[in-house]
Amino acid sequence: MTTVADIADILERRFPLHLAEDWDVNGLTVGDPAADVKRVLFAVDPTLAVVQEAIDIDADLIVTHHPLLLRGVQQLPVTSGKGAVVHQLIAHNISLYNAHTNADHATDGVSEALAAALGVTVSTPLRPLGEDRTQGTGRIGPLPGPVTLAEFARHVAAALPPTAHGVRVAGDLDATVTTIAVCGGSGDSFLDDARALGADVYVTADLRHHPASDFRELADLGDGRPFLIDVAHSASEWAWLRAAAEHVADAAGVDTTVSTLNTDPWTAHFPSPTTPDASTP
């Protein structure tokens, strides 16, 4: 019988814990390492809705990208959000494991899965980790052929899970693009890396106003590149779930399910009536 510890070992050999940032939390948060596992649910966030999905499909283990207790808490009453999650997990004998920045940095990790989902054919890290040039933050590589920024943005919207956030674009929609940089999750710390490596487009999430504005002002002093595409945080990391689930299923012989729940916190989007429709530039 496969145990929680067996699944953790499979994940940590593929996404080694030493690749994680010092501030990060990874590994088993709730559960018994010796508990049997027949079905694993993979999700981006450890929300109550995800726990209910695990209950509904009779999963023994939830593997998420984001940790439940990243910043730590002093108390976990059932009346708190995180406490409710923990109590539900324990009540239904479901373990919770996460792989966060170790999965971000690893080969076959979050950004590599995002690059592949967007059609980037070969990718290398935007910012390598140490001397290993195959691991690190983000990915950059070419598309199979040139497309316009508008065409690529539509492809991004179709390739990623739908969210209220949608896909935001900064740049000339008619410009031809071929080299794509990506970073799953919050990526405005790596804007300069995308520029230095010659990206035509940088795709990431959580782009803040001032970093994005300053970056575009500087880009427009030249040829306008890299253009920016901003997507929902959870959508940018979702493709990794499929790859991780397939790997665990093959290695452990257990059933795996990838959650299709939208765990992005925003539930609706109303475009300004004067905003041009990007689908018809």
TORBASE-66150 format. One record per residue (C-alpha): x, y, z. Coordinates in Angstrom, 3 decimals, always signed. Last residue first. Layout:
<atoms>
<atom><east>X</east><north>Y</north><up>Z</up></atom>
...
</atoms>
This chain:
<atoms>
<atom><east>-7.873</east><north>+45.102</north><up>-32.384</up></atom>
<atom><east>-10.938</east><north>+42.839</north><up>-32.251</up></atom>
<atom><east>-10.485</east><north>+40.525</north><up>-29.263</up></atom>
<atom><east>-8.956</east><north>+43.392</north><up>-27.282</up></atom>
<atom><east>-12.367</east><north>+45.091</north><up>-27.084</up></atom>
<atom><east>-11.564</east><north>+48.748</north><up>-26.530</up></atom>
<atom><east>-12.275</east><north>+50.040</north><up>-23.013</up></atom>
<atom><east>-14.943</east><north>+52.779</north><up>-23.024</up></atom>
<atom><east>-17.557</east><north>+50.674</north><up>-21.233</up></atom>
<atom><east>-15.082</east><north>+49.757</north><up>-18.487</up></atom>
<atom><east>-14.847</east><north>+45.996</north><up>-18.236</up></atom>
<atom><east>-16.883</east><north>+44.297</north><up>-15.482</up></atom>
<atom><east>-15.096</east><north>+41.343</north><up>-13.873</up></atom>
<atom><east>-16.554</east><north>+38.831</north><up>-11.428</up></atom>
<atom><east>-15.507</east><north>+36.249</north><up>-8.827</up></atom>
<atom><east>-12.098</east><north>+37.388</north><up>-7.622</up></atom>
<atom><east>-10.421</east><north>+35.160</north><up>-5.008</up></atom>
<atom><east>-8.805</east><north>+32.828</north><up>-7.588</up></atom>
<atom><east>-9.549</east><north>+29.313</north><up>-6.382</up></atom>
<atom><east>-11.333</east><north>+28.300</north><up>-9.597</up></atom>
<atom><east>-12.132</east><north>+24.637</north><up>-9.064</up></atom>
<atom><east>-10.798</east><north>+22.352</north><up>-11.781</up></atom>
<atom><east>-9.012</east><north>+20.112</north><up>-9.309</up></atom>
<atom><east>-6.595</east><north>+17.611</north><up>-10.788</up></atom>
<atom><east>-7.380</east><north>+14.031</north><up>-9.801</up></atom>
<atom><east>-4.906</east><north>+11.254</north><up>-9.112</up></atom>
<atom><east>-5.468</east><north>+7.526</north><up>-8.632</up></atom>
<atom><east>-2.488</east><north>+5.699</north><up>-7.197</up></atom>
<atom><east>+0.203</east><north>+3.658</north><up>-8.977</up></atom>
<atom><east>+3.004</east><north>+5.417</north><up>-7.149</up></atom>
<atom><east>+5.372</east><north>+6.514</north><up>-9.919</up></atom>
<atom><east>+2.902</east><north>+6.782</north><up>-12.797</up></atom>
<atom><east>+0.147</east><north>+8.428</north><up>-10.754</up></atom>
<atom><east>+2.652</east><north>+10.712</north><up>-9.043</up></atom>
<atom><east>+4.099</east><north>+11.887</north><up>-12.372</up></atom>
<atom><east>+0.677</east><north>+12.423</north><up>-13.923</up></atom>
<atom><east>-0.415</east><north>+14.481</north><up>-10.921</up></atom>
<atom><east>+2.716</east><north>+16.629</north><up>-11.053</up></atom>
<atom><east>+2.265</east><north>+17.364</north><up>-14.768</up></atom>
<atom><east>-1.413</east><north>+18.168</north><up>-14.359</up></atom>
<atom><east>-0.870</east><north>+20.367</north><up>-11.317</up></atom>
<atom><east>+1.863</east><north>+22.360</north><up>-13.021</up></atom>
<atom><east>-0.674</east><north>+23.698</north><up>-15.535</up></atom>
<atom><east>-2.505</east><north>+25.507</north><up>-12.702</up></atom>
<atom><east>+0.259</east><north>+27.936</north><up>-11.760</up></atom>
<atom><east>-0.543</east><north>+30.878</north><up>-14.052</up></atom>
<atom><east>-4.269</east><north>+30.356</north><up>-13.492</up></atom>
<atom><east>-3.855</east><north>+30.731</north><up>-9.729</up></atom>
<atom><east>-2.105</east><north>+34.086</north><up>-10.045</up></atom>
<atom><east>-4.553</east><north>+35.520</north><up>-12.584</up></atom>
<atom><east>-2.939</east><north>+36.736</north><up>-15.810</up></atom>
<atom><east>-0.784</east><north>+39.719</north><up>-16.810</up></atom>
<atom><east>+0.663</east><north>+39.900</north><up>-20.307</up></atom>
<atom><east>+3.417</east><north>+42.443</north><up>-20.847</up></atom>
<atom><east>+5.283</east><north>+43.556</north><up>-23.955</up></atom>
<atom><east>+9.034</east><north>+43.161</north><up>-23.809</up></atom>
<atom><east>+9.596</east><north>+45.153</north><up>-25.877</up></atom>
<atom><east>+8.372</east><north>+48.625</north><up>-26.828</up></atom>
<atom><east>+10.931</east><north>+49.218</north><up>-29.575</up></atom>
<atom><east>+13.040</east><north>+51.607</north><up>-27.534</up></atom>
<atom><east>+11.940</east><north>+54.477</north><up>-25.278</up></atom>
<atom><east>+8.672</east><north>+52.546</north><up>-25.049</up></atom>
<atom><east>+10.404</east><north>+49.847</north><up>-23.030</up></atom>
<atom><east>+11.425</east><north>+52.379</north><up>-20.372</up></atom>
<atom><east>+7.869</east><north>+53.638</north><up>-19.965</up></atom>
<atom><east>+6.600</east><north>+50.050</north><up>-19.981</up></atom>
<atom><east>+8.868</east><north>+49.084</north><up>-17.093</up></atom>
<atom><east>+7.951</east><north>+52.153</north><up>-15.068</up></atom>
<atom><east>+4.246</east><north>+51.406</north><up>-15.534</up></atom>
<atom><east>+4.617</east><north>+47.707</north><up>-14.688</up></atom>
<atom><east>+6.666</east><north>+48.389</north><up>-11.563</up></atom>
<atom><east>+4.240</east><north>+51.147</north><up>-10.519</up></atom>
<atom><east>+0.944</east><north>+49.372</north><up>-11.140</up></atom>
<atom><east>+1.682</east><north>+45.938</north><up>-9.728</up></atom>
<atom><east>+1.876</east><north>+42.840</north><up>-11.915</up></atom>
<atom><east>+0.129</east><north>+40.057</north><up>-9.997</up></atom>
<atom><east>+0.707</east><north>+37.332</north><up>-12.586</up></atom>
<atom><east>+3.208</east><north>+36.487</north><up>-15.337</up></atom>
<atom><east>+3.723</east><north>+36.527</north><up>-19.091</up></atom>
<atom><east>+6.638</east><north>+38.536</north><up>-20.507</up></atom>
<atom><east>+6.560</east><north>+39.171</north><up>-24.241</up></atom>
<atom><east>+9.246</east><north>+39.873</north><up>-26.845</up></atom>
<atom><east>+11.921</east><north>+38.489</north><up>-24.542</up></atom>
<atom><east>+15.500</east><north>+39.578</north><up>-25.154</up></atom>
<atom><east>+17.263</east><north>+38.026</north><up>-22.156</up></atom>
<atom><east>+17.874</east><north>+41.389</north><up>-20.496</up></atom>
<atom><east>+14.207</east><north>+42.379</north><up>-20.820</up></atom>
<atom><east>+12.904</east><north>+39.215</north><up>-19.175</up></atom>
<atom><east>+15.488</east><north>+39.531</north><up>-16.418</up></atom>
<atom><east>+14.457</east><north>+43.153</north><up>-15.842</up></atom>
<atom><east>+10.847</east><north>+42.125</north><up>-15.283</up></atom>
<atom><east>+11.871</east><north>+39.468</north><up>-12.772</up></atom>
<atom><east>+10.602</east><north>+41.010</north><up>-9.534</up></atom>
<atom><east>+7.250</east><north>+41.575</north><up>-11.263</up></atom>
<atom><east>+6.609</east><north>+37.840</north><up>-11.251</up></atom>
<atom><east>+3.889</east><north>+36.892</north><up>-8.793</up></atom>
<atom><east>+2.852</east><north>+33.353</north><up>-9.750</up></atom>
<atom><east>+4.206</east><north>+31.381</north><up>-12.683</up></atom>
<atom><east>+6.946</east><north>+33.238</north><up>-14.521</up></atom>
<atom><east>+7.037</east><north>+33.401</north><up>-18.287</up></atom>
<atom><east>+9.323</east><north>+34.741</north><up>-21.017</up></atom>
<atom><east>+8.280</east><north>+34.398</north><up>-24.658</up></atom>
<atom><east>+10.364</east><north>+34.864</north><up>-27.793</up></atom>
<atom><east>+8.334</east><north>+34.974</north><up>-31.034</up></atom>
<atom><east>+6.358</east><north>+38.225</north><up>-31.222</up></atom>
<atom><east>+5.039</east><north>+40.332</north><up>-34.106</up></atom>
<atom><east>+3.509</east><north>+43.662</north><up>-33.111</up></atom>
<atom><east>-0.165</east><north>+44.237</north><up>-33.975</up></atom>
<atom><east>-1.326</east><north>+44.326</north><up>-30.345</up></atom>
<atom><east>+1.243</east><north>+47.013</north><up>-29.517</up></atom>
<atom><east>+1.850</east><north>+46.752</north><up>-25.780</up></atom>
<atom><east>+0.354</east><north>+46.094</north><up>-22.363</up></atom>
<atom><east>-2.058</east><north>+43.158</north><up>-22.123</up></atom>
<atom><east>-4.454</east><north>+41.951</north><up>-19.446</up></atom>
<atom><east>-5.811</east><north>+38.396</north><up>-19.530</up></atom>
<atom><east>-8.863</east><north>+37.309</north><up>-17.543</up></atom>
<atom><east>-9.270</east><north>+38.502</north><up>-13.972</up></atom>
<atom><east>-12.674</east><north>+36.831</north><up>-13.637</up></atom>
<atom><east>-10.920</east><north>+33.545</north><up>-14.281</up></atom>
<atom><east>-10.891</east><north>+30.960</north><up>-17.069</up></atom>
<atom><east>-8.230</east><north>+28.244</north><up>-16.800</up></atom>
<atom><east>-5.254</east><north>+28.867</north><up>-19.089</up></atom>
<atom><east>-4.792</east><north>+27.890</north><up>-22.744</up></atom>
<atom><east>-7.650</east><north>+29.948</north><up>-24.203</up></atom>
<atom><east>-6.606</east><north>+33.243</north><up>-22.584</up></atom>
<atom><east>-2.960</east><north>+32.598</north><up>-23.465</up></atom>
<atom><east>-3.928</east><north>+31.911</north><up>-27.081</up></atom>
<atom><east>-5.888</east><north>+35.165</north><up>-27.209</up></atom>
<atom><east>-2.807</east><north>+36.981</north><up>-25.919</up></atom>
<atom><east>-0.688</east><north>+35.289</north><up>-28.583</up></atom>
<atom><east>-2.981</east><north>+36.418</north><up>-31.357</up></atom>
<atom><east>-3.045</east><north>+39.980</north><up>-30.002</up></atom>
<atom><east>+0.755</east><north>+40.054</north><up>-29.684</up></atom>
<atom><east>+1.005</east><north>+39.003</north><up>-33.312</up></atom>
<atom><east>+2.398</east><north>+35.609</north><up>-34.175</up></atom>
<atom><east>+5.844</east><north>+34.299</north><up>-35.121</up></atom>
<atom><east>+6.560</east><north>+30.559</north><up>-35.203</up></atom>
<atom><east>+6.962</east><north>+27.516</north><up>-32.971</up></atom>
<atom><east>+7.167</east><north>+29.905</north><up>-29.984</up></atom>
<atom><east>+10.603</east><north>+30.536</north><up>-28.576</up></atom>
<atom><east>+12.019</east><north>+30.265</north><up>-25.045</up></atom>
<atom><east>+12.132</east><north>+31.784</north><up>-21.580</up></atom>
<atom><east>+11.393</east><north>+30.266</north><up>-18.162</up></atom>
<atom><east>+10.791</east><north>+31.560</north><up>-14.662</up></atom>
<atom><east>+12.991</east><north>+31.182</north><up>-11.597</up></atom>
<atom><east>+15.679</east><north>+28.541</north><up>-11.352</up></atom>
<atom><east>+16.774</east><north>+25.128</north><up>-12.481</up></atom>
<atom><east>+18.368</east><north>+23.972</north><up>-15.744</up></atom>
<atom><east>+21.410</east><north>+26.254</north><up>-15.470</up></atom>
<atom><east>+22.644</east><north>+24.466</north><up>-12.348</up></atom>
<atom><east>+25.419</east><north>+26.754</north><up>-11.102</up></atom>
<atom><east>+23.250</east><north>+28.588</north><up>-8.585</up></atom>
<atom><east>+19.562</east><north>+28.918</north><up>-9.416</up></atom>
<atom><east>+19.157</east><north>+30.259</north><up>-12.925</up></atom>
<atom><east>+17.182</east><north>+33.497</north><up>-13.486</up></atom>
<atom><east>+14.959</east><north>+33.427</north><up>-16.545</up></atom>
<atom><east>+15.313</east><north>+29.672</north><up>-16.557</up></atom>
<atom><east>+15.520</east><north>+27.788</north><up>-19.885</up></atom>
<atom><east>+12.690</east><north>+26.864</north><up>-22.243</up></atom>
<atom><east>+12.210</east><north>+24.987</north><up>-25.486</up></atom>
<atom><east>+8.913</east><north>+24.894</north><up>-27.416</up></atom>
<atom><east>+6.939</east><north>+27.689</north><up>-25.782</up></atom>
<atom><east>+3.388</east><north>+26.661</north><up>-26.654</up></atom>
<atom><east>+1.532</east><north>+28.427</north><up>-23.833</up></atom>
<atom><east>+0.979</east><north>+25.199</north><up>-21.875</up></atom>
<atom><east>+4.689</east><north>+24.374</north><up>-22.247</up></atom>
<atom><east>+5.712</east><north>+27.719</north><up>-20.764</up></atom>
<atom><east>+3.277</east><north>+27.280</north><up>-17.872</up></atom>
<atom><east>+4.627</east><north>+23.789</north><up>-17.142</up></atom>
<atom><east>+8.171</east><north>+25.178</north><up>-17.155</up></atom>
<atom><east>+7.068</east><north>+27.948</north><up>-14.831</up></atom>
<atom><east>+5.592</east><north>+25.523</north><up>-12.303</up></atom>
<atom><east>+8.254</east><north>+22.828</north><up>-12.286</up></atom>
<atom><east>+9.541</east><north>+20.248</north><up>-14.746</up></atom>
<atom><east>+13.069</east><north>+21.310</north><up>-13.709</up></atom>
<atom><east>+12.747</east><north>+22.781</north><up>-10.253</up></atom>
<atom><east>+12.470</east><north>+26.439</north><up>-9.287</up></atom>
<atom><east>+8.722</east><north>+26.905</north><up>-8.841</up></atom>
<atom><east>+8.282</east><north>+23.396</north><up>-7.417</up></atom>
<atom><east>+10.813</east><north>+24.186</north><up>-4.674</up></atom>
<atom><east>+8.999</east><north>+27.515</north><up>-4.347</up></atom>
<atom><east>+5.753</east><north>+25.770</north><up>-3.344</up></atom>
<atom><east>+5.264</east><north>+22.018</north><up>-2.871</up></atom>
<atom><east>+2.372</east><north>+21.290</north><up>-0.513</up></atom>
<atom><east>+1.007</east><north>+18.377</north><up>+1.500</up></atom>
<atom><east>-2.376</east><north>+17.958</north><up>+3.210</up></atom>
<atom><east>-3.644</east><north>+14.669</north><up>+4.661</up></atom>
<atom><east>-7.314</east><north>+13.678</north><up>+4.674</up></atom>
<atom><east>-8.743</east><north>+11.677</north><up>+7.591</up></atom>
<atom><east>-12.202</east><north>+13.235</north><up>+7.219</up></atom>
<atom><east>-12.354</east><north>+15.001</north><up>+10.590</up></atom>
<atom><east>-8.652</east><north>+15.880</north><up>+10.348</up></atom>
<atom><east>-9.025</east><north>+17.617</north><up>+6.997</up></atom>
<atom><east>-12.199</east><north>+19.407</north><up>+8.067</up></atom>
<atom><east>-10.541</east><north>+20.651</north><up>+11.249</up></atom>
<atom><east>-7.491</east><north>+21.917</north><up>+9.347</up></atom>
<atom><east>-9.597</east><north>+23.782</north><up>+6.785</up></atom>
<atom><east>-11.813</east><north>+25.332</north><up>+9.471</up></atom>
<atom><east>-8.710</east><north>+26.457</north><up>+11.342</up></atom>
<atom><east>-7.399</east><north>+28.157</north><up>+8.228</up></atom>
<atom><east>-10.563</east><north>+30.184</north><up>+7.830</up></atom>
<atom><east>-11.137</east><north>+30.801</north><up>+11.528</up></atom>
<atom><east>-14.238</east><north>+29.566</north><up>+13.445</up></atom>
<atom><east>-12.769</east><north>+26.051</north><up>+13.675</up></atom>
<atom><east>-10.154</east><north>+27.471</north><up>+15.996</up></atom>
<atom><east>-6.555</east><north>+27.331</north><up>+14.770</up></atom>
<atom><east>-4.438</east><north>+29.488</north><up>+17.102</up></atom>
<atom><east>-0.977</east><north>+31.048</north><up>+16.989</up></atom>
<atom><east>-0.678</east><north>+31.188</north><up>+13.209</up></atom>
<atom><east>+2.146</east><north>+30.772</north><up>+10.728</up></atom>
<atom><east>+3.037</east><north>+32.928</north><up>+7.761</up></atom>
<atom><east>+2.955</east><north>+30.147</north><up>+5.159</up></atom>
<atom><east>+0.306</east><north>+28.111</north><up>+6.971</up></atom>
<atom><east>-1.809</east><north>+26.631</north><up>+4.160</up></atom>
<atom><east>+1.060</east><north>+26.301</north><up>+1.696</up></atom>
<atom><east>+0.488</east><north>+27.062</north><up>-1.992</up></atom>
<atom><east>+1.121</east><north>+24.409</north><up>-4.637</up></atom>
<atom><east>-1.358</east><north>+21.921</north><up>-3.261</up></atom>
<atom><east>-1.315</east><north>+18.157</north><up>-2.770</up></atom>
<atom><east>-4.447</east><north>+16.800</north><up>-1.093</up></atom>
<atom><east>-4.345</east><north>+13.284</north><up>+0.324</up></atom>
<atom><east>-6.856</east><north>+10.541</north><up>+1.084</up></atom>
<atom><east>-9.318</east><north>+11.487</north><up>-1.645</up></atom>
<atom><east>-12.911</east><north>+10.236</north><up>-1.384</up></atom>
<atom><east>-14.133</east><north>+12.189</north><up>-4.416</up></atom>
<atom><east>-16.583</east><north>+14.310</north><up>-2.381</up></atom>
<atom><east>-14.200</east><north>+14.721</north><up>+0.560</up></atom>
<atom><east>-11.432</east><north>+15.955</north><up>-1.730</up></atom>
<atom><east>-13.887</east><north>+18.407</north><up>-3.330</up></atom>
<atom><east>-14.841</east><north>+19.591</north><up>+0.144</up></atom>
<atom><east>-11.163</east><north>+20.208</north><up>+0.915</up></atom>
<atom><east>-10.861</east><north>+22.181</north><up>-2.319</up></atom>
<atom><east>-13.864</east><north>+24.304</north><up>-1.360</up></atom>
<atom><east>-12.357</east><north>+24.912</north><up>+2.078</up></atom>
<atom><east>-9.225</east><north>+26.271</north><up>+0.420</up></atom>
<atom><east>-5.788</east><north>+24.674</north><up>+0.155</up></atom>
<atom><east>-4.788</east><north>+26.499</north><up>-3.062</up></atom>
<atom><east>-3.351</east><north>+25.314</north><up>-6.395</up></atom>
<atom><east>-4.978</east><north>+21.890</north><up>-6.414</up></atom>
<atom><east>-4.016</east><north>+18.212</north><up>-6.764</up></atom>
<atom><east>-6.296</east><north>+15.528</north><up>-5.300</up></atom>
<atom><east>-4.697</east><north>+12.190</north><up>-4.430</up></atom>
<atom><east>-6.447</east><north>+8.806</north><up>-4.339</up></atom>
<atom><east>-5.430</east><north>+5.485</north><up>-2.786</up></atom>
<atom><east>-3.223</east><north>+6.686</north><up>+0.056</up></atom>
<atom><east>-2.568</east><north>+4.803</north><up>+3.299</up></atom>
<atom><east>-1.507</east><north>+6.768</north><up>+6.377</up></atom>
<atom><east>+2.101</east><north>+6.344</north><up>+7.556</up></atom>
<atom><east>+3.013</east><north>+10.017</north><up>+7.076</up></atom>
<atom><east>+0.018</east><north>+10.922</north><up>+9.274</up></atom>
<atom><east>-1.781</east><north>+14.140</north><up>+8.395</up></atom>
<atom><east>-1.679</east><north>+17.924</north><up>+8.193</up></atom>
<atom><east>+1.079</east><north>+20.240</north><up>+6.956</up></atom>
<atom><east>+3.289</east><north>+17.772</north><up>+5.073</up></atom>
<atom><east>+5.945</east><north>+19.455</north><up>+2.941</up></atom>
<atom><east>+6.855</east><north>+23.018</north><up>+2.089</up></atom>
<atom><east>+6.998</east><north>+26.360</north><up>+3.896</up></atom>
<atom><east>+9.006</east><north>+29.231</north><up>+2.388</up></atom>
<atom><east>+11.189</east><north>+31.906</north><up>+3.930</up></atom>
<atom><east>+14.450</east><north>+30.185</north><up>+2.967</up></atom>
<atom><east>+13.375</east><north>+29.832</north><up>-0.669</up></atom>
<atom><east>+12.922</east><north>+26.286</north><up>-1.904</up></atom>
<atom><east>+15.464</east><north>+24.423</north><up>-4.032</up></atom>
<atom><east>+16.659</east><north>+22.417</north><up>-1.013</up></atom>
<atom><east>+13.221</east><north>+20.786</north><up>-0.882</up></atom>
<atom><east>+13.818</east><north>+18.861</north><up>-4.086</up></atom>
<atom><east>+10.945</east><north>+18.938</north><up>-6.621</up></atom>
<atom><east>+11.177</east><north>+15.587</north><up>-8.431</up></atom>
<atom><east>+12.754</east><north>+13.702</north><up>-5.518</up></atom>
<atom><east>+10.572</east><north>+15.673</north><up>-3.134</up></atom>
<atom><east>+7.387</east><north>+14.698</north><up>-4.966</up></atom>
<atom><east>+8.136</east><north>+10.977</north><up>-4.948</up></atom>
<atom><east>+9.204</east><north>+11.116</north><up>-1.292</up></atom>
<atom><east>+6.031</east><north>+12.951</north><up>-0.302</up></atom>
<atom><east>+3.944</east><north>+10.333</north><up>-2.124</up></atom>
<atom><east>+5.717</east><north>+7.535</north><up>-0.229</up></atom>
<atom><east>+5.324</east><north>+9.388</north><up>+3.086</up></atom>
<atom><east>+1.568</east><north>+9.660</north><up>+2.486</up></atom>
<atom><east>+1.519</east><north>+5.894</north><up>+2.076</up></atom>
<atom><east>+1.200</east><north>+3.492</north><up>-0.858</up></atom>
<atom><east>+0.000</east><north>+0.000</north><up>+0.000</up></atom>
</atoms>
